[in-house]
Every structure is written in structure tokens, then in C-alpha cells.
Amino acid sequence: MWHPTRRYSTAFFLVMLIVVFAVALAKQNVWLIIFLLVIEVMAGVWYGLSYVPFGRKIVCSFFRSLGIFYPCFYVYDQTAESCKPKENNNNLLSSFSGNSSK
């Protein structure tokens, strides 16, 4: 349940369980409860997909092919690209360690 690949989805699902229960007990607006319940179910599905081999990847590629979530995937791709290590750092590290190739 707390495996590194499911840690955040587990925490989000459990938090949503508590939030939906608390809002329902507080007798808030029924539409708010239904909205939070839909989010909770989606969190549960996402958590369940972590047990299916390549489950999350298949769902992400399906939504990426639809194109309706384009801004989300665009921001994700830009963030993932900026977090990759640069290849020039290896040459810089080797010059500091005394392994120069001159």
C-alpha cells in the first residue's frame, strides 16, 4: 500500500475518504458532496491502476490521445524535460576529479 509507486495516490485516496466523510457529516451542499465523491472514486481508480502492469501508462496515453487534457500534459512534459540532468555535467565532473582526456 505504501510502495514508492503508490505512496502519493494512497495518501490522496485516504485524505479524500476523510474529507468526504467529514463534509457529509457536516451536512453541506449535496452537490459538493457528490463532487468530492467523484474525486474520491477517481482517486481510488488511479490507486487501483497502480496494481495493473502498465495500467497508469495505458490510461495516460489514452487521455493524451484524446487531446482534451493537452494543457496538463504540455506542462508535465515541460517540467519533466527541465528536470533531466544535462549531459555536459559528466565532462565537468571528470575535469574536477583529475581524469582529463588531454
Residue pairs with C-beta under 8 A, 6 or more apart in sequence:
1 10
2 10
3 50
5 50
6 47
6 50
9 43
9 46
9 47
9 50
10 47
12 43
13 40
13 43
13 44
13 46
13 47
16 36
16 39
16 40
16 43
17 40
19 36
19 40
20 33
20 36
20 37
20 40
23 32
23 33
23 36
24 33
46 56
48 55
49 55
49 56
49 59
50 56
63 69
63 73
64 73
94 100
94 101
